[in-house]
């Protein structure tokens, strides 16, 4: 009986030891598999990032290879801006008299930036501009309210007549044929889309309803005179393609730019 007990005990100990050893091996195998998976995941991520970067570099090279003979210029000048405001269906909590704020005129301010000119696919002249614009606008209210004889002309919306924006413009240049030496003097017609991003805050009156949009798109048209590549005079007009304020207030925004460009290589 004692011998049988000892044999059974030894067999039990043997199987327990095997089971524990297998369990340890399983834990080790599981741990090593997790490490391998993490390593493979890192390798795949690294390869994916490398492929992505290479793809971006190739796309960038192909894109910029189409632009040749690029020239950087500095530009500065004055702008003249106006807002045409329609707010007849807007009823706000405040009334603003219009005797002093109603000004149907283009008011002057200033602008400055950089511009890159060149050729697209070696034959299409183009220009990209980036500029900072300080606007001081005239405010033309198309509809006004009145309660005669108690209250004169007033509006529930008070337009902001001060604005600071960052502008991006892409232009196509078309040389205008003229009867003079085009190797010295050139006239250009330019056109393209223009995007303004408002950097300044709205007035406290308009922050209540967040009436002014952060970005607005406009059409850009202009005439330019290149004087023997010494400098370029420009006269540009930008017309808003949508309201720069939210519904039901409709505000059309447009301005003229008058200034001069000089090649950066001539200054530095």
PAKOL-259611 format. One record per residue (C-alpha): x, z, y. Coordinates in steps of 0.1 Angstrom, whole numbers. Layout:
# PAKOL-259611
NODE      X      Z      Y
NODE      X      Z      Y
...
# end
This chain:
# PAKOL-259611
NODE      X      Z      Y
NODE      0      0      0
NODE     28      9     23
NODE     46    -23     15
NODE     15    -44     22
NODE     10    -26     55
NODE     46    -33     65
NODE     42    -70     56
NODE     10    -74     76
NODE     27    -56    106
NODE     57    -79    105
NODE     34   -110    103
NODE     14    -97    133
NODE     46    -90    153
NODE     59   -125    145
NODE     27   -143    156
NODE     25   -122    188
NODE     61   -130    196
NODE     54   -168    191
NODE     23   -166    212
NODE     41   -149    241
NODE     70   -174    239
NODE     45   -203    240
NODE     28   -186    270
NODE     61   -183    288
NODE     69   -219    280
NODE     35   -230    293
NODE     40   -211    326
NODE     74   -226    329
NODE     61   -261    321
NODE     32   -256    346
NODE     57   -244    373
NODE     80   -273    367
NODE     51   -297    368
NODE     40   -283    402
NODE     75   -287    415
NODE     77   -323    402
NODE     43   -331    418
NODE     54   -316    451
NODE     86   -336    450
NODE     68   -368    441
NODE     43   -362    469
NODE     71   -357    494
NODE     88   -389    482
NODE     55   -409    484
NODE     49   -395    519
NODE     84   -403    530
NODE     81   -438    516
NODE     47   -442    533
NODE     61   -431    567
NODE     91   -454    563
NODE     68   -483    555
NODE     45   -474    584
NODE     75   -472    608
NODE     89   -505    596
NODE     54   -521    600
NODE     52   -508    636
NODE     87   -520    644
NODE     79   -555    630
NODE     46   -557    649
NODE     62   -545    681
NODE     90   -570    677
NODE     66   -599    671
NODE     44   -588    700
NODE     72   -584    726
NODE     90   -615    713
NODE     62   -636    729
NODE     71   -622    764
NODE    102   -637    780
NODE    119   -639    814
NODE    105   -605    823
NODE    112   -591    858
NODE    105   -556    870
NODE     93   -552    906
NODE     82   -523    929
NODE     50   -527    948
NODE     34   -508    976
NODE      7   -513   1002
NODE    -26   -503   1016
NODE    -61   -504   1001
NODE    -95   -506   1017
NODE   -124   -492    996
NODE   -161   -488    998
NODE   -189   -474    975
NODE   -224   -489    974
NODE   -247   -461    963
NODE   -282   -463    949
NODE   -298   -429    941
NODE   -335   -434    949
NODE   -346   -421    916
NODE   -323   -391    916
NODE   -337   -357    925
NODE   -311   -329    928
NODE   -312   -293    939
NODE   -295   -300    972
NODE   -302   -321   1003
NODE   -273   -338   1022
NODE   -278   -352   1057
NODE   -265   -388   1061
NODE   -260   -390   1098
NODE   -223   -383   1095
NODE   -215   -394   1059
NODE   -232   -428   1059
NODE   -204   -453   1067
NODE   -209   -489   1055
NODE   -172   -498   1060
NODE   -140   -503   1041
NODE   -118   -473   1047
NODE    -80   -475   1044
NODE    -57   -455   1021
NODE    -25   -464   1002
NODE    -12   -474    968
NODE     22   -479    950
NODE     35   -488    915
NODE     55   -510    893
NODE     49   -545    880
NODE     64   -567    852
NODE     62   -605    855
NODE     72   -630    829
NODE     61   -658    806
NODE     39   -655    775
NODE     50   -678    747
NODE     74   -694    772
NODE     47   -712    792
NODE     19   -689    804
NODE     29   -667    835
NODE     16   -632    833
NODE     19   -598    850
NODE     13   -562    840
NODE      9   -536    867
NODE      7   -498    868
NODE     -1   -481    901
NODE    -12   -449    917
NODE    -40   -453    941
NODE    -53   -429    968
NODE    -87   -440    979
NODE   -106   -430   1010
NODE   -139   -448   1007
NODE   -167   -458   1029
NODE   -201   -446   1016
NODE   -230   -470   1019
NODE   -263   -454   1007
NODE   -287   -483    999
NODE   -318   -460    998
NODE   -323   -429   1019
NODE   -349   -402   1021
NODE   -366   -388   1052
NODE   -392   -363   1061
NODE   -399   -371   1098
NODE   -401   -354   1121
NODE   -387   -324   1103
NODE   -357   -339   1085
NODE   -339   -371   1092
NODE   -321   -393   1067
NODE   -308   -374   1037
NODE   -299   -378   1000
NODE   -299   -355    970
NODE   -265   -370    960
NODE   -233   -366    980
NODE   -208   -393    972
NODE   -171   -383    970
NODE   -152   -403    996
NODE   -117   -392    983
NODE   -103   -403    949
NODE    -69   -405    932
NODE    -65   -429    903
NODE    -40   -443    878
NODE    -45   -481    874
NODE    -36   -505    847
NODE    -40   -542    852
NODE    -32   -573    832
NODE    -30   -606    851
NODE    -28   -643    844
NODE     -9   -662    871
NODE    -18   -697    882
NODE      5   -714    907
NODE    -14   -732    935
NODE      0   -767    942
NODE     11   -770    978
NODE     29   -796    999
NODE     62   -778   1004
NODE     93   -769    985
NODE     80   -750    955
NODE    116   -740    945
NODE    115   -717    976
NODE     79   -710    984
NODE     51   -704    958
NODE     15   -695    961
NODE     -3   -679    931
NODE    -39   -672    921
NODE    -41   -641    898
NODE    -70   -628    878
NODE    -76   -603    850
NODE    -91   -570    839
NODE    -83   -537    857
NODE    -88   -501    844
NODE    -88   -471    866
NODE    -84   -435    853
NODE    -95   -408    878
NODE    -68   -382    882
NODE    -84   -361    910
NODE   -112   -336    904
NODE   -147   -342    916
NODE   -160   -323    946
NODE   -178   -290    938
NODE   -211   -306    946
NODE   -206   -333    919
NODE   -190   -310    893
NODE   -224   -294    888
NODE   -237   -325    872
NODE   -204   -342    863
NODE   -217   -373    880
NODE   -185   -393    884
NODE   -171   -411    854
NODE   -135   -405    843
NODE   -126   -442    837
NODE   -141   -474    852
NODE   -134   -511    845
NODE   -131   -537    872
NODE   -124   -574    877
NODE    -92   -582    895
NODE    -87   -613    917
NODE    -59   -621    941
NODE    -37   -644    961
NODE      1   -640    962
NODE     29   -656    983
NODE     64   -657    968
NODE     91   -662    996
NODE    121   -676    978
NODE    121   -647    953
NODE    131   -623    981
NODE     97   -606    982
NODE     61   -613    974
NODE     31   -606    996
NODE     -2   -600    979
NODE    -39   -598    988
NODE    -60   -586    959
NODE    -97   -577    954
NODE   -111   -555    927
NODE   -148   -555    919
NODE   -165   -529    897
NODE   -181   -541    865
NODE   -203   -510    861
NODE   -214   -479    879
NODE   -187   -453    884
NODE   -214   -426    884
NODE   -238   -416    857
NODE   -275   -426    854
NODE   -298   -426    874
NODE   -272   -427    902
NODE   -257   -462    905
NODE   -225   -466    924
NODE   -206   -499    928
NODE   -170   -495    937
NODE   -147   -522    951
NODE   -116   -524    972
NODE    -90   -547    987
NODE    -52   -543    982
NODE    -28   -556   1008
NODE      9   -551   1002
NODE     44   -564    992
NODE     65   -565    960
NODE    103   -565    958
NODE    123   -570    926
NODE    139   -538    913
NODE    172   -557    906
NODE    175   -564    944
NODE    172   -527    952
NODE    193   -510    926
# end
